Every structure is written in structure tokens, then in C-alpha cells.
Amino acid sequence: MSLEGKALLFVVSGPSGVGKSTLCRHILQDIPEIRLSVSCTTRSPRSGETDGKEYRFIPEKEFREKIEEHAFAEWAEVYGRLYGTPWKELEQAPGVHTDILLDIDVQGARQVMQTLKKAVTIFILPPSLETLRTRLAGRGTDSAEEQSRRFQKSQDEMKNYSEYQYTIRNETLEQAIEELRAVIVAERVKTAHLEPAQVFR
């Protein structure tokens, strides 16, 4: 299956705690004609999250039924919870060419790279390992043991940066937003994405 229409798919990925979701929220506010692909998850909503906005929160039984139905473009188990992108989230209505922003973990991004060759992949790095450790601890939702496990996994995931087309180090929010915006703008004006009808209009 392939991405329908002429939309671009921007895959924003990286380890837990690097600020992927915050960057994506700002991009959605700043850039026209782009929407967020809403993933399904079996985890519980965090404070401030709304079903259908950040995620679709579903029971594990329903999630596994969707796996059997091949309903996901990608799915992965992350820290004991299931996450997946429904194929229907990547579909476009006739005549609609809105680009799609996909905020997913490293496992899911690797699957997308294999199934959707035209996806634009962007890896987000933390300013430093120490900053990442502080961010993970600052969430206040995990035990010290869980924080240590997440930190180790994050270091392992950072080794995959070279698989991506772009890498952004999130030194400051403003700088990272600007660099992500630059990637999107540059990809939108690539000659490879132009149809003859768009040139001679």
C-alpha cells in the first residue's frame, strides 16, 4: 500500500524525551496545509490529552484485532504499551493535498521507511545526554528504575540517526522549530514533487 494523493509524509522520530510532540504542535500551528496523523495506543491518557487529538486510546484487545486485520501502517510495543498508525490516517480525500506529520518512535519509523519509500524522515536529538536524563526524570511519572531503563534505551535509539534523511538537535525550541520548518519548506519545493500540469498552469 502507498500514500494516496500527492501529499508529503513527514516522519518525526527520536528517543523518548527529546521533544518530538512539542515540535510537531508548533509546526501544526505555524505551517498551513499540514495535519497530524493520530496514532492508536493502549496506554492511558496523560493529563491534558484528549482522545482523538493526541492519540486514539483503545483497549489492547481492540489493538491486537487491528494488527490481525493489517489495519496499521506501522505498530510497535514501547515500554509495555502498544502504539500504531492506522492506514486510514494516511489516506487523502479526493482533491485534498494536505501534507501529513507523523510523530512516532524509532521502531515505528523503521517500519514506515520500509513500506513508504517516499516518506521524509527526520530524527530529533537532545541537546546532550545529561539534558535527556534530566527531562526523563522531570516527568515524575516513572520510578528511578524505569527512568534508567528509558535512558539506556534512548541512547541505543540515538545510534540509528544515520538511517534518517535529516537530523535536528533540539538545543532550543525556537531553533529546532525553525530547522524543522526549513525541512518541510525545502521538501515542498523539490522539483521531484512537481507534475507537468503544475508547471504549465
C-alpha positions as MATLAB code, in Angstrom:
seq = 'MSLEGKALLFVVSGPSGVGKSTLCRHILQDIPEIRLSVSCTTRSPRSGETDGKEYRFIPEKEFREKIEEHAFAEWAEVYGRLYGTPWKELEQAPGVHTDILLDIDVQGARQVMQTLKKAVTIFILPPSLETLRTRLAGRGTDSAEEQSRRFQKSQDEMKNYSEYQYTIRNETLEQAIEELRAVIVAERVKTAHLEPAQVFR';
ca = [
       0.000    0.000    0.000;
       1.245    3.532   -0.709;
       0.438    7.025    0.443;
      -2.522    8.287   -1.536;
      -2.562   11.549   -3.445;
       0.340   13.977   -3.772;
       0.748   14.670   -0.071;
       4.148   14.500    1.578;
       4.599   12.384    4.678;
       6.976   13.870    7.275;
       8.096   11.306    9.860;
       9.406   12.935   13.048;
      11.114   10.422   15.294;
      13.664   10.063   18.074;
      14.010    8.729   21.609;
      11.592    9.451   24.423;
      12.051   12.885   25.981;
      13.615   14.777   23.042;
      10.560   16.989   22.441;
       9.054   15.448   19.288;
       5.452   16.153   20.234;
       6.177   19.746   21.260;
       7.901   20.417   17.926;
       5.016   18.892   15.993;
       2.454   21.009   17.861;
       4.274   24.195   16.871;
       4.632   23.099   13.244;
       0.901   22.431   13.025;
       0.259   25.986   14.262;
       2.869   27.627   12.029;
       2.610   25.837    8.676;
      -0.522   25.716    6.503;
      -1.842   22.589    4.777;
      -0.335   20.040    7.123;
      -2.099   17.777    9.604;
      -1.092   15.346   12.331;
      -1.612   11.635   11.839;
      -3.337   10.452   15.028;
      -1.944    7.137   16.275;
      -3.700    4.486   18.347;
      -2.295    3.451   21.710;
      -3.175    1.147   24.585;
      -1.735    3.463   27.229;
      -3.915    5.700   29.375;
      -4.296    9.405   28.528;
      -1.900   11.766   30.288;
      -3.053   14.993   31.870;
      -4.339   17.370   29.187;
      -4.611   14.728   26.445;
      -7.875   14.268   24.556;
      -8.981   11.093   22.819;
      -8.806   11.590   19.067;
      -6.484   14.579   19.281;
      -3.074   13.432   20.552;
      -3.944    9.726   20.320;
      -6.852    7.363   19.992;
      -6.852    5.447   23.271;
      -8.125    1.908   22.741;
      -8.100   -1.386   24.707;
      -5.307   -3.872   23.999;
      -7.811   -6.435   22.673;
      -9.037   -3.975   20.032;
      -5.475   -3.011   19.134;
      -4.457   -6.642   18.572;
      -7.549   -7.214   16.438;
      -6.425   -4.321   14.249;
      -2.985   -5.932   13.925;
      -4.638   -9.128   12.656;
      -6.667   -7.058   10.199;
      -3.464   -5.372    8.896;
      -5.037   -2.028    9.789;
      -1.706   -0.397   10.750;
       0.947    1.123    8.508;
       3.280    0.563   11.470;
       2.968   -0.558   15.052;
       5.306   -1.239   17.951;
       5.384   -2.103   21.619;
       7.060    0.683   23.582;
       7.626    0.400   27.331;
       4.875   -2.204   27.629;
       2.265   -0.252   25.669;
       1.200   -0.661   22.030;
       1.298    2.198   19.521;
       0.281    2.138   15.867;
      -0.560    4.315   12.850;
      -3.788    3.276   11.066;
      -3.549    3.204    7.288;
      -6.714    5.314    7.139;
      -4.803    8.184    8.813;
      -2.549    8.338    5.745;
      -5.386    8.440    3.231;
      -6.492   11.621    1.485;
      -9.940   12.690    0.378;
     -10.230   13.303   -3.402;
      -8.788   16.674   -4.348;
      -7.129   17.191   -0.952;
      -3.343   17.546   -0.879;
      -2.651   18.274    2.772;
       0.756   17.052    3.935;
       0.920   14.656    6.887;
       3.050   14.857   10.027;
       3.776   11.573   11.777;
       5.173   11.698   15.340;
       6.375    8.160   16.134;
       9.058    6.179   17.939;
      12.162    4.696   16.320;
      10.679    1.201   15.885;
       7.657    2.560   14.056;
       9.759    4.885   11.905;
      11.846    1.949   10.699;
       8.685    0.167    9.531;
       7.484    3.282    7.717;
      10.840    3.556    5.923;
      10.333    0.026    4.612;
       6.725    0.416    3.480;
       6.568    4.073    2.382;
       9.747    4.795    0.474;
       8.843    8.426   -0.234;
       8.466    9.369    3.423;
      10.623   12.283    4.571;
      12.356   11.129    7.759;
      13.612   13.474   10.486;
      15.460   12.377   13.636;
      15.364   14.586   16.732;
      18.381   14.573   19.062;
      18.531   16.007   22.601;
      20.988   18.838   23.373;
      23.045   16.372   25.408;
      22.692   13.055   27.208;
      22.611   14.842   30.553;
      19.735   17.055   29.399;
      17.855   13.995   28.203;
      18.366   12.278   31.560;
      17.018   15.387   33.325;
      13.968   15.546   31.048;
      13.115   11.888   31.636;
      13.449   12.353   35.399;
      11.423   15.568   35.294;
       8.305   13.817   34.015;
       7.711   12.498   37.521;
       5.678    9.556   36.240;
       8.317    6.808   36.356;
      10.300    5.073   39.071;
      14.083    5.544   39.206;
      14.482    2.069   37.710;
      12.120    2.903   34.837;
      13.909    6.210   34.200;
      17.220    4.362   33.982;
      15.744    1.847   31.542;
      14.303    4.599   29.360;
      17.598    6.482   29.387;
      19.527    3.396   28.272;
      17.026    2.680   25.512;
      17.209    6.301   24.367;
      20.978    6.024   23.987;
      20.544    2.853   21.923;
      17.943    4.539   19.711;
      20.184    7.557   19.111;
      22.603    5.253   17.286;
      20.014    4.990   14.495;
      20.213    8.668   13.482;
      22.114    7.854   10.272;
      19.092    5.964    8.885;
      17.195    9.261    8.584;
      17.359   11.906    5.860;
      17.548   14.802    8.327;
      18.810   15.183   11.886;
      17.847   18.080   14.156;
      19.436   18.647   17.542;
      16.845   20.214   19.836;
      19.185   22.726   21.515;
      16.409   25.291   21.945;
      12.752   25.049   20.996;
      12.944   28.086   18.694;
      15.983   26.752   16.809;
      14.526   23.255   16.446;
      11.177   24.593   15.199;
      12.947   26.751   12.624;
      15.031   23.833   11.365;
      12.024   21.518   11.131;
      10.085   24.236    9.323;
      13.022   24.627    6.891;
      12.967   20.906    6.105;
       9.249   20.990    5.317;
       9.511   24.103    3.140;
      12.510   22.697    1.231;
      10.789   19.368    0.581;
       7.667   21.117   -0.687;
       9.585   22.920   -3.434;
      11.613   19.933   -4.644;
      11.396   19.531   -8.409;
      10.740   15.806   -7.953;
       7.344   16.583   -6.444;
       6.158   18.733   -9.372;
       3.739   17.450  -12.008;
       3.834   18.945  -15.546;
       0.323   20.304  -15.001;
       1.624   22.297  -12.042;
       4.434   23.817  -14.131;
       2.317   24.798  -17.170;
      -0.739   26.143  -15.427;
];
